Amino acid sequence: MRKIIIDIDNTLWDFAPALYARLHKIHPGFPDPSQWHSWSFWKGLISPERLYRAIRDVHMEQDRFQPYNEARGFLGRLKENGFYIVIASHREKETLPATRRWLEKNALPFDEIHLSYDKSVLFDWCWAIIDDSPVTLDKARSAGIIRAGLKNPWNEREDHPLFASLHEIYDYLQTKCASGK
Ligand SMILES: [Mg+2]
């Protein structure tokens, strides 16, 4: 059975605008997500502590937000094709109940949830990872597992397989399966 790691934020739902709303409150004039041209877009604008608190606050309210329209179908097709789905998110352990509620409320199919600060601990036994983080995609490339993500301002300058939709990512995974990877 092929195991696949699926990120949540900016992969299964539109996280950036929710984070931006909070950052803008803390720091009026904070640039909007279209200007987040690197993974460290926040540096020099806000402290790491305030950033992490804002991220955590969004995650604690995960229930308020909708997944991308195509998220359920994407995960469902992976399940139908025999994939084992590990939902992996860079978030604090205390956000687990809110995360699980959100997945279940929106009928998003999965096999397990992994919350941590380094998804590469999962790479040894996984076939692929879907993530928008250039840091995580770099690690996946080094580990030699299949990687893909949704294209965003903070990753589009990086050399990774990036796509406009989860449908396109699914098709890409199919070509990898077909080629025996
Ligand atoms: Mg993400």
Backbone and ligand atoms as CSV (ligand in chain L), in Angstrom:
chain,resi,resn,atom,element,x,y,z
A,1,MET,N,N,0.843,-1.203,0.000
A,1,MET,CA,C,0.000,0.000,0.000
A,1,MET,C,C,0.880,1.256,0.000
A,2,ARG,N,N,0.531,2.189,-0.853
A,2,ARG,CA,C,1.299,3.430,-0.896
A,2,ARG,C,C,0.810,4.400,0.174
A,3,LYS,N,N,1.764,4.920,0.930
A,3,LYS,CA,C,1.404,5.911,1.950
A,3,LYS,C,C,1.737,7.301,1.424
A,4,ILE,N,N,0.820,8.210,1.661
A,4,ILE,CA,C,1.011,9.571,1.158
A,4,ILE,C,C,0.743,10.568,2.291
A,5,ILE,N,N,1.616,11.558,2.391
A,5,ILE,CA,C,1.477,12.591,3.418
A,5,ILE,C,C,0.773,13.785,2.781
A,6,ILE,N,N,-0.288,14.245,3.422
A,6,ILE,CA,C,-1.031,15.403,2.903
A,6,ILE,C,C,-1.028,16.514,3.952
A,7,ASP,N,N,-0.495,17.640,3.565
A,7,ASP,CA,C,-0.490,18.846,4.395
A,7,ASP,C,C,-1.927,19.401,4.504
A,8,ILE,N,N,-2.170,20.259,5.468
A,8,ILE,CA,C,-3.494,20.882,5.596
A,8,ILE,C,C,-3.494,22.333,5.072
A,9,ASP,N,N,-2.671,23.190,5.704
A,9,ASP,CA,C,-2.742,24.632,5.411
A,9,ASP,C,C,-2.229,24.958,4.007
A,10,ASN,N,N,-3.038,25.625,3.253
A,10,ASN,CA,C,-2.736,25.983,1.854
A,10,ASN,C,C,-2.604,24.760,0.948
A,11,THR,N,N,-3.095,23.625,1.459
A,11,THR,CA,C,-3.174,22.417,0.630
A,11,THR,C,C,-4.626,21.929,0.610
A,12,LEU,N,N,-5.249,21.848,1.786
A,12,LEU,CA,C,-6.648,21.421,1.858
A,12,LEU,C,C,-7.597,22.595,2.094
A,13,TRP,N,N,-7.037,23.718,2.491
A,13,TRP,CA,C,-7.892,24.915,2.653
A,13,TRP,C,C,-7.034,26.163,2.508
A,14,ASP,N,N,-7.724,27.287,2.342
A,14,ASP,CA,C,-7.071,28.562,2.039
A,14,ASP,C,C,-6.653,29.254,3.337
A,15,PHE,N,N,-5.556,28.792,3.892
A,15,PHE,CA,C,-5.078,29.259,5.193
A,15,PHE,C,C,-4.555,30.700,5.157
A,16,ALA,N,N,-3.873,31.077,4.087
A,16,ALA,CA,C,-3.156,32.361,4.066
A,16,ALA,C,C,-4.057,33.568,4.373
A,17,PRO,N,N,-5.257,33.666,3.793
A,17,PRO,CA,C,-6.101,34.828,4.117
A,17,PRO,C,C,-6.504,34.873,5.592
A,18,ALA,N,N,-6.729,33.717,6.207
A,18,ALA,CA,C,-7.102,33.680,7.627
A,18,ALA,C,C,-5.931,34.154,8.490
A,19,LEU,N,N,-4.731,33.729,8.123
A,19,LEU,CA,C,-3.553,34.191,8.870
A,19,LEU,C,C,-3.347,35.683,8.642
A,20,TYR,N,N,-3.508,36.091,7.403
A,20,TYR,CA,C,-3.324,37.516,7.073
A,20,TYR,C,C,-4.266,38.398,7.889
A,21,ALA,N,N,-5.510,37.963,8.055
A,21,ALA,CA,C,-6.480,38.761,8.817
A,21,ALA,C,C,-5.956,39.022,10.222
A,22,ARG,N,N,-5.332,38.015,10.811
A,22,ARG,CA,C,-4.794,38.182,12.175
A,22,ARG,C,C,-3.527,39.031,12.169
A,23,LEU,N,N,-2.652,38.787,11.199
A,23,LEU,CA,C,-1.398,39.551,11.148
A,23,LEU,C,C,-1.685,41.032,10.901
A,24,HIS,N,N,-2.695,41.280,10.111
A,24,HIS,CA,C,-3.046,42.657,9.794
A,24,HIS,C,C,-3.580,43.390,11.017
A,25,LYS,N,N,-4.253,42.632,11.890
A,25,LYS,CA,C,-4.749,43.226,13.141
A,25,LYS,C,C,-3.597,43.593,14.062
A,26,ILE,N,N,-2.603,42.696,14.128
A,26,ILE,CA,C,-1.440,42.924,14.995
A,26,ILE,C,C,-0.581,44.048,14.426
A,27,HIS,N,N,-0.466,44.060,13.112
A,27,HIS,CA,C,0.462,44.965,12.437
A,27,HIS,C,C,-0.247,45.561,11.217
A,28,PRO,N,N,-1.026,46.643,11.432
A,28,PRO,CA,C,-1.724,47.252,10.283
A,28,PRO,C,C,-0.703,47.607,9.204
A,29,GLY,N,N,-1.029,47.293,7.991
A,29,GLY,CA,C,-0.074,47.534,6.913
A,29,GLY,C,C,0.732,46.299,6.568
A,30,PHE,N,N,0.508,45.208,7.316
A,30,PHE,CA,C,1.199,43.958,6.990
A,30,PHE,C,C,0.841,43.582,5.542
A,31,PRO,N,N,1.836,43.214,4.733
A,31,PRO,CA,C,1.525,42.913,3.327
A,31,PRO,C,C,0.579,41.716,3.182
A,32,ASP,N,N,-0.259,41.765,2.162
A,32,ASP,CA,C,-1.216,40.673,1.967
A,32,ASP,C,C,-0.522,39.470,1.297
A,33,PRO,N,N,-1.174,38.305,1.306
A,33,PRO,CA,C,-0.511,37.076,0.852
A,33,PRO,C,C,0.065,37.138,-0.570
A,34,SER,N,N,-0.482,38.009,-1.420
A,34,SER,CA,C,0.083,38.084,-2.781
A,34,SER,C,C,1.521,38.592,-2.755
A,35,GLN,N,N,1.892,39.204,-1.612
A,35,GLN,CA,C,3.258,39.734,-1.477
A,35,GLN,C,C,4.179,38.814,-0.677
A,36,TRP,N,N,3.691,37.650,-0.312
A,36,TRP,CA,C,4.514,36.742,0.502
A,36,TRP,C,C,5.392,35.923,-0.444
A,37,HIS,N,N,6.497,36.512,-0.817
A,37,HIS,CA,C,7.314,35.898,-1.870
A,37,HIS,C,C,8.385,34.945,-1.368
A,38,SER,N,N,8.411,34.709,-0.077
A,38,SER,CA,C,9.311,33.664,0.422
A,38,SER,C,C,8.702,33.093,1.687
A,39,TRP,N,N,9.257,31.990,2.145
A,39,TRP,CA,C,8.733,31.319,3.339
A,39,TRP,C,C,8.961,32.178,4.578
A,40,SER,N,N,9.931,33.110,4.488
A,40,SER,CA,C,10.237,33.976,5.640
A,40,SER,C,C,9.674,35.384,5.429
A,41,PHE,N,N,8.524,35.470,4.741
A,41,PHE,CA,C,7.890,36.759,4.429
A,41,PHE,C,C,7.648,37.631,5.666
A,42,TRP,N,N,7.524,36.999,6.823
A,42,TRP,CA,C,7.142,37.704,8.050
A,42,TRP,C,C,8.337,38.313,8.767
A,43,LYS,N,N,9.537,37.868,8.394
A,43,LYS,CA,C,10.726,38.297,9.150
A,43,LYS,C,C,10.945,39.802,9.032
A,44,GLY,N,N,11.220,40.427,10.160
A,44,GLY,CA,C,11.426,41.874,10.176
A,44,GLY,C,C,10.128,42.649,10.336
A,45,LEU,N,N,8.994,41.947,10.243
A,45,LEU,CA,C,7.699,42.607,10.373
A,45,LEU,C,C,7.017,42.273,11.691
A,46,ILE,N,N,7.294,41.064,12.168
A,46,ILE,CA,C,6.601,40.575,13.364
A,46,ILE,C,C,7.533,39.576,14.040
A,47,SER,N,N,7.401,39.445,15.354
A,47,SER,CA,C,8.293,38.509,16.059
A,47,SER,C,C,7.825,37.074,15.804
A,48,PRO,N,N,8.740,36.111,15.912
A,48,PRO,CA,C,8.328,34.712,15.747
A,48,PRO,C,C,7.237,34.333,16.739
A,49,GLU,N,N,7.348,34.847,17.971
A,49,GLU,CA,C,6.350,34.491,18.996
A,49,GLU,C,C,4.946,34.940,18.579
A,50,ARG,N,N,4.856,36.152,18.060
A,50,ARG,CA,C,3.529,36.671,17.652
A,50,ARG,C,C,3.013,35.934,16.422
A,51,LEU,N,N,3.937,35.617,15.526
A,51,LEU,CA,C,3.517,34.849,14.344
A,51,LEU,C,C,2.962,33.493,14.767
A,52,TYR,N,N,3.714,32.771,15.610
A,52,TYR,CA,C,3.284,31.429,16.005
A,52,TYR,C,C,1.967,31.477,16.781
A,53,ARG,N,N,1.797,32.537,17.569
A,53,ARG,CA,C,0.536,32.669,18.309
A,53,ARG,C,C,-0.630,32.894,17.334
A,54,ALA,N,N,-0.393,33.721,16.329
A,54,ALA,CA,C,-1.450,33.977,15.338
A,54,ALA,C,C,-1.803,32.690,14.585
A,55,ILE,N,N,-0.787,31.914,14.231
A,55,ILE,CA,C,-1.029,30.650,13.516
A,55,ILE,C,C,-1.825,29.694,14.409
A,56,ARG,N,N,-1.385,29.608,15.664
A,56,ARG,CA,C,-2.067,28.712,16.600
A,56,ARG,C,C,-3.531,29.133,16.779
A,57,ASP,N,N,-3.769,30.434,16.868
A,57,ASP,CA,C,-5.140,30.928,17.055
A,57,ASP,C,C,-6.022,30.538,15.869
A,58,VAL,N,N,-5.485,30.607,14.672
A,58,VAL,CA,C,-6.260,30.167,13.498
A,58,VAL,C,C,-6.559,28.677,13.619
A,59,HIS,N,N,-5.535,27.910,13.985
A,59,HIS,CA,C,-5.713,26.448,14.074
A,59,HIS,C,C,-6.732,26.058,15.143
A,60,MET,N,N,-6.781,26.835,16.225
A,60,MET,CA,C,-7.754,26.523,17.291
A,60,MET,C,C,-9.177,26.797,16.812
A,61,GLU,N,N,-9.316,27.629,15.791
A,61,GLU,CA,C,-10.641,27.954,15.245
A,61,GLU,C,C,-10.866,27.287,13.894
A,62,GLN,N,N,-10.163,26.201,13.652
A,62,GLN,CA,C,-10.208,25.538,12.353
A,62,GLN,C,C,-11.645,25.294,11.860
A,63,ASP,N,N,-12.519,24.984,12.814
A,63,ASP,CA,C,-13.923,24.706,12.488
A,63,ASP,C,C,-14.633,25.801,11.705
A,64,ARG,N,N,-14.179,27.019,11.876
A,64,ARG,CA,C,-14.869,28.153,11.235
A,64,ARG,C,C,-14.637,28.202,9.738
A,65,PHE,N,N,-13.662,27.435,9.263
A,65,PHE,CA,C,-13.238,27.585,7.869
A,65,PHE,C,C,-13.617,26.370,7.012
A,66,GLN,N,N,-13.799,26.641,5.741
A,66,GLN,CA,C,-14.166,25.589,4.793
A,66,GLN,C,C,-12.919,25.046,4.094
A,67,PRO,N,N,-12.910,23.753,3.777
A,67,PRO,CA,C,-11.823,23.243,2.942
A,67,PRO,C,C,-12.002,23.716,1.502
A,68,TYR,N,N,-10.971,23.572,0.703
A,68,TYR,CA,C,-11.125,23.813,-0.732
A,68,TYR,C,C,-12.210,22.874,-1.267
A,69,ASN,N,N,-12.954,23.339,-2.262
A,69,ASN,CA,C,-14.033,22.526,-2.832
A,69,ASN,C,C,-13.555,21.154,-3.304
A,70,GLU,N,N,-12.359,21.102,-3.821
A,70,GLU,CA,C,-11.864,19.861,-4.416
A,70,GLU,C,C,-11.173,18.948,-3.395
A,71,ALA,N,N,-11.056,19.400,-2.135
A,71,ALA,CA,C,-10.278,18.638,-1.148
A,71,ALA,C,C,-10.884,17.258,-0.882
A,72,ARG,N,N,-12.207,17.204,-0.696
A,72,ARG,CA,C,-12.841,15.929,-0.371
A,72,ARG,C,C,-12.673,14.933,-1.518
A,73,GLY,N,N,-12.924,15.410,-2.728
A,73,GLY,CA,C,-12.798,14.535,-3.895
A,73,GLY,C,C,-11.368,14.049,-4.096
A,74,PHE,N,N,-10.423,14.925,-3.856
A,74,PHE,CA,C,-9.004,14.572,-4.000
A,74,PHE,C,C,-8.637,13.440,-3.040
A,75,LEU,N,N,-8.978,13.633,-1.761
A,75,LEU,CA,C,-8.650,12.606,-0.767
A,75,LEU,C,C,-9.437,11.322,-1.030
A,76,GLY,N,N,-10.702,11.492,-1.439
A,76,GLY,CA,C,-11.540,10.326,-1.719
A,76,GLY,C,C,-10.985,9.478,-2.845
A,77,ARG,N,N,-10.493,10.148,-3.891
A,77,ARG,CA,C,-9.938,9.384,-5.021
A,77,ARG,C,C,-8.654,8.663,-4.611
A,78,LEU,N,N,-7.869,9.304,-3.770
A,78,LEU,CA,C,-6.654,8.628,-3.274
A,78,LEU,C,C,-7.040,7.371,-2.485
A,79,LYS,N,N,-8.055,7.515,-1.624
A,79,LYS,CA,C,-8.509,6.352,-0.828
A,79,LYS,C,C,-9.013,5.236,-1.735
A,80,GLU,N,N,-9.827,5.618,-2.729
A,80,GLU,CA,C,-10.368,4.610,-3.653
A,80,GLU,C,C,-9.263,3.864,-4.378
A,81,ASN,N,N,-8.156,4.552,-4.576
A,81,ASN,CA,C,-7.037,3.928,-5.279
A,81,ASN,C,C,-6.060,3.247,-4.326
A,82,GLY,N,N,-6.488,3.075,-3.081
A,82,GLY,CA,C,-5.708,2.264,-2.153
A,82,GLY,C,C,-4.618,2.981,-1.401
A,83,PHE,N,N,-4.588,4.294,-1.491
A,83,PHE,CA,C,-3.574,5.031,-0.734
A,83,PHE,C,C,-3.923,5.049,0.755
A,84,TYR,N,N,-2.864,5.083,1.562
A,84,TYR,CA,C,-3.001,5.288,3.002
A,84,TYR,C,C,-2.649,6.754,3.251
A,85,ILE,N,N,-3.606,7.513,3.797
A,85,ILE,CA,C,-3.453,8.975,3.883
A,85,ILE,C,C,-3.049,9.425,5.288
A,86,VAL,N,N,-1.887,10.025,5.359
A,86,VAL,CA,C,-1.434,10.633,6.624
A,86,VAL,C,C,-1.605,12.139,6.490
A,87,ILE,N,N,-2.556,12.675,7.245
A,87,ILE,CA,C,-2.729,14.129,7.273
A,87,ILE,C,C,-1.662,14.682,8.217
A,88,ALA,N,N,-0.777,15.501,7.683
A,88,ALA,CA,C,0.337,15.992,8.497
A,88,ALA,C,C,0.359,17.511,8.470
A,89,SER,N,N,0.335,18.102,9.646
A,89,SER,CA,C,0.315,19.554,9.733
A,89,SER,C,C,1.306,20.038,10.771
A,90,HIS,N,N,1.943,21.148,10.426
A,90,HIS,CA,C,2.881,21.796,11.334
A,90,HIS,C,C,2.034,22.621,12.304
A,91,ARG,N,N,1.620,22.025,13.389
A,91,ARG,CA,C,0.796,22.747,14.365
A,91,ARG,C,C,0.946,22.143,15.749
A,92,GLU,N,N,0.531,22.920,16.736
A,92,GLU,CA,C,0.715,22.498,18.121
A,92,GLU,C,C,-0.231,21.353,18.476
A,93,LYS,N,N,0.254,20.499,19.394
A,93,LYS,CA,C,-0.501,19.295,19.774
A,93,LYS,C,C,-1.909,19.645,20.290
A,94,GLU,N,N,-2.026,20.762,20.981
A,94,GLU,CA,C,-3.330,21.099,21.563
A,94,GLU,C,C,-4.370,21.436,20.494
A,95,THR,N,N,-3.955,21.598,19.256
A,95,THR,CA,C,-4.911,21.878,18.191
A,95,THR,C,C,-5.474,20.586,17.583
A,96,LEU,N,N,-5.022,19.430,18.097
A,96,LEU,CA,C,-5.473,18.150,17.521
A,96,LEU,C,C,-6.996,17.985,17.526
A,97,PRO,N,N,-7.695,18.252,18.661
A,97,PRO,CA,C,-9.156,18.064,18.630
A,97,PRO,C,C,-9.828,18.940,17.566
A,98,ALA,N,N,-9.405,20.202,17.453
A,98,ALA,CA,C,-10.013,21.095,16.456
A,98,ALA,C,C,-9.707,20.604,15.044
A,99,THR,N,N,-8.502,20.083,14.858
A,99,THR,CA,C,-8.111,19.573,13.542
A,99,THR,C,C,-8.953,18.354,13.161
A,100,ARG,N,N,-9.073,17.435,14.119
A,100,ARG,CA,C,-9.853,16.215,13.855
A,100,ARG,C,C,-11.328,16.549,13.596
A,101,ARG,N,N,-11.873,17.459,14.396
A,101,ARG,CA,C,-13.273,17.871,14.203
A,101,ARG,C,C,-13.491,18.415,12.801
A,102,TRP,N,N,-12.543,19.234,12.368
A,102,TRP,CA,C,-12.653,19.859,11.039
A,102,TRP,C,C,-12.632,18.800,9.937
A,103,LEU,N,N,-11.720,17.845,10.052
A,103,LEU,CA,C,-11.633,16.784,9.039
A,103,LEU,C,C,-12.935,15.978,9.001
A,104,GLU,N,N,-13.448,15.659,10.182
A,104,GLU,CA,C,-14.645,14.819,10.239
A,104,GLU,C,C,-15.887,15.594,9.804
A,105,LYS,N,N,-15.991,16.834,10.262
A,105,LYS,CA,C,-17.145,17.665,9.905
A,105,LYS,C,C,-17.254,17.843,8.392
A,106,ASN,N,N,-16.118,17.942,7.726
A,106,ASN,CA,C,-16.113,18.164,6.285
A,106,ASN,C,C,-15.964,16.877,5.478
A,107,ALA,N,N,-16.063,15.740,6.194
A,107,ALA,CA,C,-16.000,14.423,5.548
A,107,ALA,C,C,-14.757,14.281,4.671
A,108,LEU,N,N,-13.622,14.711,5.202
A,108,LEU,CA,C,-12.358,14.584,4.467
A,108,LEU,C,C,-11.723,13.241,4.839
A,109,PRO,N,N,-11.602,12.321,3.888
A,109,PRO,CA,C,-11.093,10.983,4.213
A,109,PRO,C,C,-9.611,11.010,4.603
A,110,PHE,N,N,-9.264,10.244,5.633
A,110,PHE,CA,C,-7.860,10.112,6.043
A,110,PHE,C,C,-7.706,8.849,6.880
A,111,ASP,N,N,-6.451,8.439,7.086
A,111,ASP,CA,C,-6.175,7.270,7.916
A,111,ASP,C,C,-5.558,7.642,9.253
A,112,GLU,N,N,-4.701,8.650,9.251
A,112,GLU,CA,C,-4.159,9.111,10.534
A,112,GLU,C,C,-3.776,10.575,10.455
A,113,ILE,N,N,-3.600,11.170,11.630
A,113,ILE,CA,C,-3.206,12.578,11.717
A,113,ILE,C,C,-1.854,12.644,12.411
A,114,HIS,N,N,-0.985,13.440,11.862
A,114,HIS,CA,C,0.333,13.624,12.461
A,114,HIS,C,C,0.570,15.127,12.618
A,115,LEU,N,N,0.718,15.580,13.862
A,115,LEU,CA,C,1.034,16.989,14.093
A,115,LEU,C,C,2.443,17.068,14.655
A,116,SER,N,N,3.290,17.849,14.018
A,116,SER,CA,C,4.653,18.013,14.536
A,116,SER,C,C,5.297,19.189,13.838
A,117,TYR,N,N,6.554,19.404,14.138
A,117,TYR,CA,C,7.269,20.511,13.519
A,117,TYR,C,C,8.207,20.047,12.424
A,118,ASP,N,N,8.248,18.749,12.170
A,118,ASP,CA,C,9.131,18.245,11.119
A,118,ASP,C,C,8.519,16.989,10.482
A,119,LYS,N,N,7.935,17.171,9.305
A,119,LYS,CA,C,7.259,16.048,8.649
A,119,LYS,C,C,8.233,15.028,8.075
A,120,SER,N,N,9.505,15.407,8.009
A,120,SER,CA,C,10.468,14.478,7.396
A,120,SER,C,C,10.639,13.210,8.244
A,121,VAL,N,N,10.173,13.236,9.508
A,121,VAL,CA,C,10.244,12.006,10.312
A,121,VAL,C,C,9.350,10.914,9.708
A,122,LEU,N,N,8.435,11.305,8.822
A,122,LEU,CA,C,7.515,10.341,8.195
A,122,LEU,C,C,8.056,9.799,6.874
A,123,PHE,N,N,9.107,10.391,6.356
A,123,PHE,CA,C,9.512,10.115,4.973
A,123,PHE,C,C,9.946,8.675,4.727
A,124,ASP,N,N,10.537,8.040,5.749
A,124,ASP,CA,C,11.094,6.698,5.535
A,124,ASP,C,C,10.071,5.705,5.009
A,125,TRP,N,N,8.836,5.871,5.416
A,125,TRP,CA,C,7.842,4.868,5.020
A,125,TRP,C,C,6.723,5.458,4.167
A,126,CYS,N,N,7.004,6.609,3.537
A,126,CYS,CA,C,5.976,7.214,2.681
A,126,CYS,C,C,6.417,7.305,1.230
A,127,TRP,N,N,5.440,7.224,0.339
A,127,TRP,CA,C,5.699,7.265,-1.102
A,127,TRP,C,C,5.782,8.697,-1.602
A,128,ALA,N,N,4.932,9.570,-1.051
A,128,ALA,CA,C,4.863,10.938,-1.571
A,128,ALA,C,C,4.382,11.895,-0.496
A,129,ILE,N,N,4.642,13.174,-0.740
A,129,ILE,CA,C,4.101,14.217,0.146
A,129,ILE,C,C,3.524,15.341,-0.711
A,130,ILE,N,N,2.366,15.858,-0.268
A,130,ILE,CA,C,1.744,17.009,-0.923
A,130,ILE,C,C,1.782,18.153,0.080
A,131,ASP,N,N,2.512,19.202,-0.266
A,131,ASP,CA,C,2.753,20.286,0.697
A,131,ASP,C,C,3.138,21.536,-0.076
A,132,ASP,N,N,2.808,22.699,0.495
A,132,ASP,CA,C,3.181,23.952,-0.180
A,132,ASP,C,C,4.470,24.546,0.371
A,133,SER,N,N,4.969,24.011,1.482
A,133,SER,CA,C,6.152,24.603,2.115
A,133,SER,C,C,7.420,24.274,1.336
A,134,PRO,N,N,8.154,25.299,0.883
A,134,PRO,CA,C,9.396,25.018,0.163
A,134,PRO,C,C,10.418,24.296,1.034
A,135,VAL,N,N,10.352,24.529,2.343
A,135,VAL,CA,C,11.291,23.854,3.252
A,135,VAL,C,C,11.003,22.348,3.270
A,136,THR,N,N,9.727,22.014,3.393
A,136,THR,CA,C,9.338,20.599,3.417
A,136,THR,C,C,9.578,19.948,2.053
A,137,LEU,N,N,9.282,20.677,0.977
A,137,LEU,CA,C,9.511,20.120,-0.365
A,137,LEU,C,C,10.999,19.889,-0.616
A,138,ASP,N,N,11.840,20.780,-0.104
A,138,ASP,CA,C,13.296,20.574,-0.219
A,138,ASP,C,C,13.707,19.277,0.473
A,139,LYS,N,N,13.159,19.070,1.673
A,139,LYS,CA,C,13.501,17.856,2.428
A,139,LYS,C,C,13.030,16.603,1.694
A,140,ALA,N,N,11.846,16.707,1.070
A,140,ALA,CA,C,11.316,15.563,0.329
A,140,ALA,C,C,12.208,15.238,-0.872
A,141,ARG,N,N,12.667,16.280,-1.546
A,141,ARG,CA,C,13.567,16.059,-2.685
A,141,ARG,C,C,14.843,15.367,-2.215
A,142,SER,N,N,15.406,15.837,-1.092
A,142,SER,CA,C,16.631,15.224,-0.568
A,142,SER,C,C,16.403,13.760,-0.196
A,143,ALA,N,N,15.202,13.476,0.330
A,143,ALA,CA,C,14.891,12.106,0.747
A,143,ALA,C,C,14.546,11.208,-0.444
A,144,GLY,N,N,14.293,11.824,-1.595
A,144,GLY,CA,C,13.998,11.045,-2.801
A,144,GLY,C,C,12.572,10.540,-2.883
A,145,ILE,N,N,11.646,11.147,-2.115
A,145,ILE,CA,C,10.246,10.735,-2.262
A,145,ILE,C,C,9.547,11.705,-3.225
A,146,ILE,N,N,8.427,11.258,-3.762
A,146,ILE,CA,C,7.669,12.092,-4.698
A,146,ILE,C,C,7.080,13.273,-3.926
A,147,ARG,N,N,7.103,14.447,-4.565
A,147,ARG,CA,C,6.613,15.643,-3.891
A,147,ARG,C,C,5.807,16.477,-4.881
A,148,ALA,N,N,4.843,17.211,-4.357
A,148,ALA,CA,C,4.062,18.143,-5.178
A,148,ALA,C,C,3.351,19.090,-4.225
A,149,GLY,N,N,2.917,20.222,-4.777
A,149,GLY,CA,C,2.199,21.174,-3.944
A,149,GLY,C,C,1.404,22.134,-4.801
A,150,LEU,N,N,0.522,22.877,-4.141
A,150,LEU,CA,C,-0.196,23.946,-4.830
A,150,LEU,C,C,0.741,25.145,-4.958
A,151,LYS,N,N,0.697,25.753,-6.132
A,151,LYS,CA,C,1.575,26.905,-6.385
A,151,LYS,C,C,1.067,28.136,-5.645
A,152,ASN,N,N,1.976,28.800,-4.967
A,152,ASN,CA,C,1.648,30.010,-4.207
A,152,ASN,C,C,2.801,30.993,-4.323
A,153,PRO,N,N,2.563,32.273,-3.971
A,153,PRO,CA,C,3.651,33.263,-4.098
A,153,PRO,C,C,4.913,32.861,-3.336
A,154,TRP,N,N,4.771,32.156,-2.212
A,154,TRP,CA,C,5.930,31.830,-1.368
A,154,TRP,C,C,6.691,30.596,-1.858
A,155,ASN,N,N,6.180,29.912,-2.867
A,155,ASN,CA,C,6.953,28.753,-3.350
A,155,ASN,C,C,7.200,28.784,-4.859
A,156,GLU,N,N,6.551,29.714,-5.582
A,156,GLU,CA,C,6.566,29.631,-7.048
A,156,GLU,C,C,7.948,29.870,-7.653
A,157,ARG,N,N,8.867,30.428,-6.873
A,157,ARG,CA,C,10.211,30.646,-7.417
A,157,ARG,C,C,11.125,29.446,-7.161
A,158,GLU,N,N,10.572,28.436,-6.516
A,158,GLU,CA,C,11.382,27.262,-6.164
A,158,GLU,C,C,11.224,26.191,-7.234
A,159,ASP,N,N,12.209,25.312,-7.258
A,159,ASP,CA,C,12.219,24.266,-8.269
A,159,ASP,C,C,11.536,22.996,-7.741
A,160,HIS,N,N,10.189,23.039,-7.750
A,160,HIS,CA,C,9.429,21.886,-7.273
A,160,HIS,C,C,8.235,21.674,-8.198
A,161,PRO,N,N,7.655,20.471,-8.207
A,161,PRO,CA,C,6.434,20.253,-8.999
A,161,PRO,C,C,5.249,20.950,-8.323
A,162,LEU,N,N,4.865,22.101,-8.859
A,162,LEU,CA,C,3.801,22.916,-8.273
A,162,LEU,C,C,2.654,23.054,-9.269
A,163,PHE,N,N,1.427,23.054,-8.759
A,163,PHE,CA,C,0.254,22.987,-9.625
A,163,PHE,C,C,-0.816,23.974,-9.175
A,164,ALA,N,N,-1.756,24.239,-10.109
A,164,ALA,CA,C,-2.810,25.219,-9.840
A,164,ALA,C,C,-3.971,24.619,-9.062
A,165,SER,N,N,-4.097,23.295,-9.034
A,165,SER,CA,C,-5.249,22.689,-8.360
A,165,SER,C,C,-4.896,21.292,-7.858
A,166,LEU,N,N,-5.730,20.799,-6.939
A,166,LEU,CA,C,-5.544,19.432,-6.446
A,166,LEU,C,C,-5.842,18.418,-7.553
A,167,HIS,N,N,-6.724,18.781,-8.498
A,167,HIS,CA,C,-6.983,17.890,-9.640
A,167,HIS,C,C,-5.689,17.655,-10.416
A,168,GLU,N,N,-4.966,18.738,-10.642
A,168,GLU,CA,C,-3.706,18.615,-11.388
A,168,GLU,C,C,-2.685,17.793,-10.600
A,169,ILE,N,N,-2.684,17.966,-9.291
A,169,ILE,CA,C,-1.763,17.171,-8.463
A,169,ILE,C,C,-2.139,15.698,-8.549
A,170,TYR,N,N,-3.439,15.409,-8.528
A,170,TYR,CA,C,-3.875,14.013,-8.636
A,170,TYR,C,C,-3.391,13.399,-9.956
A,171,ASP,N,N,-3.550,14.153,-11.029
A,171,ASP,CA,C,-3.099,13.654,-12.341
A,171,ASP,C,C,-1.594,13.404,-12.341
A,172,TYR,N,N,-0.853,14.293,-11.706
A,172,TYR,CA,C,0.597,14.141,-11.618
A,172,TYR,C,C,0.946,12.852,-10.861
A,173,LEU,N,N,0.238,12.610,-9.767
A,173,LEU,CA,C,0.492,11.376,-8.995
A,173,LEU,C,C,0.179,10.136,-9.818
A,174,GLN,N,N,-0.893,10.246,-10.630
A,174,GLN,CA,C,-1.246,9.115,-11.496
A,174,GLN,C,C,-0.121,8.796,-12.473
A,175,THR,N,N,0.495,9.838,-13.024
A,175,THR,CA,C,1.600,9.588,-13.974
A,175,THR,C,C,2.770,8.934,-13.243
A,176,LYS,N,N,2.980,9.301,-12.005
A,176,LYS,CA,C,4.072,8.701,-11.226
A,176,LYS,C,C,3.762,7.221,-10.941
A,177,CYS,N,N,2.490,6.953,-10.618
A,177,CYS,CA,C,2.093,5.548,-10.385
A,177,CYS,C,C,2.282,4.742,-11.671
A,178,ALA,N,N,1.832,5.343,-12.786
A,178,ALA,CA,C,1.882,4.637,-14.068
A,178,ALA,C,C,3.323,4.337,-14.483
A,179,SER,N,N,4.234,5.214,-14.066
A,179,SER,CA,C,5.623,5.001,-14.471
A,179,SER,C,C,6.345,4.087,-13.473
A,180,GLY,N,N,5.566,3.569,-12.512
A,180,GLY,CA,C,6.138,2.582,-11.590
A,180,GLY,C,C,6.972,3.164,-10.486
A,181,LYS,N,N,6.862,4.476,-10.270
A,181,LYS,CA,C,7.648,5.095,-9.199
A,181,LYS,C,C,7.097,4.692,-7.828
L,1,MG,MG,MG,0.905,24.105,4.121
